[in-house]
Structures are given as structure tokens and as C-alpha cells.
Amino acid sequence: MTTPPMIPVAKPLIGDDERAAVDRVLRSGMMAQGPEVAAFEQEFAEALVQGRECVAVNSGTSGLHLGLLAAGIGPGDEVVVPSFTFAATANSVALTGATPVFADIDPVSFCLDPASVEAVVTGRTAAIMPVHLYGHPADVAGLAAVAERHGLALFEDAAQAHGAAQDGRAVGTFGAFGMFSLYPTKNMTSGEGGMVSCDGEVARKVRLLRNQGMAAQYQNEVVGLNNRMTDIHAAIGRVQLGRLPAWTTTRQRNAAYLDAHLEGVATPTVRAGATHVYHQYTVRVDGDRDRMVQALREEHGVGSGVYYPVPNHRLASFALDLDLPETEKAAREVISLPVHPSLTSDDLDRVVQAVNTVARAGA
Ligand SMILES: *Cc1c(COP(=O)(O)O)cnc(C)c1O
């Protein structure tokens, strides 16, 4: 049997407009952070975080790192994060000198469970940093209530959630800062990059920290880094920002199709009032998950991903012996299926047929 062409689990969409934008910047002769970055910050703020100030940096990880530093997180502090996420979430906390403390997830949303967060709060806890995983907003109301009870700050890892919202309020507007990643596989890209939504003193500090600690040249106020975004990357990001609304609608439409036609796997649930932007369309498999991944790829030419097979607390970099049952269960069961905007209706049908066939065979 010949396998049909592979359907990838993610596909960055780069077109003529992105190429023209890069060319425009290259021809200007000015490539480092400049007017394109300033325009991108302004446009991103208006399009995605209801006008809240935005500061562009060279990666999502840098955005988390600088946001945490700007909010005053450092040695002696504990920041509660999920273990079921990409390593950048906890890495950025650890790199400030603070300690990431892992809490469990709510099995429905795959995001931090407020009750589990409350159970790990100590006298050293300074903040809670949920991840809006897969593009679904974390339980911001529940987490804000825990933060309020214990006098903690709230930060948002919105790396995967451009345009997600809860009750009409955009992610990236709930915490002292929010971070959006612009890595190529995210819902929009600048090549590499990150955007931090914040305001007032936090915004001022993120701007300082990304540029050696200076606002005016050679007048360094604090010790900082070079985490600037280039105008080349910003020019790509500006084009992508304009394309994002249509892509998000297509992701949601693709997800609705999968919801309606998949059998034998547990499809995603959207909390009441939540806007899910389907960075990933993640199902649970009640059987041999790894065998399903392999069968989808080898027998049906359907790419899929496992986000994430190893919880952060069990990575060699943290190596903690913790009891996080929902995190462990999700890490064993999840599989993310193609949902990206370049899927054709034939592709979607192939995904459905493949998953249903493999699930029926008892993966
Ligand atoms: C992608 C991602 C990051 C890091 O973003 P980069 O731009 O790759 O540095 C952080 N947290 C989560 C949840 C992510 O998915």
C-alpha cells in the first residue's frame, strides 16, 4: 500500500507579503530594533490585548524571563507553574534565581488547577504563572482568587494563545504581564520572537532589560540583556498579525469538524465563556497512545504530536519526585492532531478516517 502524502501537525504559512516586508526592511539598511518593532508593538496591542502596552523581545522565553525580572521575581521567591507544559515556563522562573513550584492541572482544560495551586502555596510564594495551554484560557478567575487570598502576583504564559479569551476578555490582560511566543509553529510567527503585554513600571523595566538596562544610550539604569527583536522579525510579525483572525477562524472551524466526526478518542472541552484558539487540537487516547502516533504516521500519513510526554518535574533539569496524578495521566494519554489553517477538507477527512480506524482497531 502506498501511503498518501504526509499531513504535518504544524505548518507555518509564509507568503509573498512576508517576503516583501523583509525585503523592505533589508532595503532600508536598518535591521536592528527600530520603527518596525515600534509599529508591531502598537498593532499587536490593539489587535490582541485590548490596547494594553506591548513590548517585543527576541523570543517567548526571553519575554517570560524579562517579565518575571521586571515584576521583581528573584532568589528566595517561589512561582507556582504547571509541570504539564513546555520547559520554557519553569526555565524562565529558574533563570531569575527563583524556584518554580509545580502544581497539578485540571483534567478538562489541561491548565493549572486552582485547588492544586493553593495546596502548594508557602510563605515564599510570590506568584502564580498559568499557561493557556493549547490555546485554551486557564481558569483565570479561580487562579486570581487564589492569588488574592494569598497576596500573590499573577503572570500569564500565553505563548500558545494569541486571541484566546475568557468571557470576552483577552488573555494577556489578566496578569501583571502576559507573554506571547512568535516561534514558527505558534498561531502566528515573526521567525523567532515574543511579545510581552504589561503596563506602567513593569513595561518600563521590560524595555530597559531587553536593551542592556538603558533607555538613553550609555545611561544604563539597571543591569540588562540584549533581548531585542529585529526590524526584520517585526516586519514578518506585522504581516502575520493581519492574517491571524482568518487563521484563528479556520482553526476553530477545523476543530468543530473534528469534534463532530472523531470517534473513540476524548475530544477537547471548552469551558463556558472561553474562546479556544486551538494552537493544538488535543485528544485523550484510552489505549496505547504511542502506538496510535506510530500507526497514524506509518499507516495513514497523518502527523501528530505529543505535547508533552515528560512532565517538567521529571525532566533531568528539575528531577523532582512529586505526586501530580492528572499531569502524569495527561502525559500518558494526550495526542495532538492537525488543526492548522492550511488543512484542506480532504486532509481533515483523512485525519478523521485515520483516527477512527486506529481507535476502532484498539490502538
Ligand atoms: C513556545 C512556548 C514558550 C517559549 O516560546 P519561545 O518563543 O519558543 O521561546 C513558552 N511557553 C510555552 C507554553 C510555549 O509553548
The ligand as an SDF file (V2000), in Angstrom:
LIG
                    3D

 15 15  0  0  0  0  0  0  0  0999 V2000
    6.6570   28.1060   22.7880 C   0  0  0  0  0  0  0  0  0  0  0  0
    6.4420   28.2420   24.2570 C   0  0  0  0  0  0  0  0  0  0  0  0
    7.2610   29.0390   25.0750 C   0  0  0  0  0  0  0  0  0  0  0  0
    8.5280   29.6570   24.6030 C   0  0  0  0  0  0  0  0  0  0  0  0
    8.4520   30.4240   23.4960 O   0  0  0  0  0  0  0  0  0  0  0  0
    9.7380   30.5800   22.5210 P   0  0  0  0  0  0  0  0  0  0  0  0
    9.3150   31.6690   21.6100 O   0  0  0  0  0  0  0  0  0  0  0  0
    9.9410   29.2670   21.8460 O   0  0  0  0  0  0  0  0  0  0  0  0
   10.9040   30.9620   23.3710 O   0  0  0  0  0  0  0  0  0  0  0  0
    6.9200   29.1880   26.4040 C   0  0  0  0  0  0  0  0  0  0  0  0
    5.8590   28.5660   26.9340 N   0  0  0  0  0  0  0  0  0  0  0  0
    5.0520   27.7770   26.1930 C   0  0  0  0  0  0  0  0  0  0  0  0
    3.8680   27.1340   26.8370 C   0  0  0  0  0  0  0  0  0  0  0  0
    5.3240   27.5700   24.8410 C   0  0  0  0  0  0  0  0  0  0  0  0
    4.5480   26.7620   24.1230 O   0  0  0  0  0  0  0  0  0  0  0  0
  1  2  1  0
  2  3  1  0
  2 14  2  0
  3  4  1  0
  3 10  2  0
  4  5  1  0
  5  6  1  0
  6  7  2  0
  6  8  1  0
  6  9  1  0
 10 11  1  0
 11 12  2  0
 12 13  1  0
 12 14  1  0
 14 15  1  0
M  END
$$$$
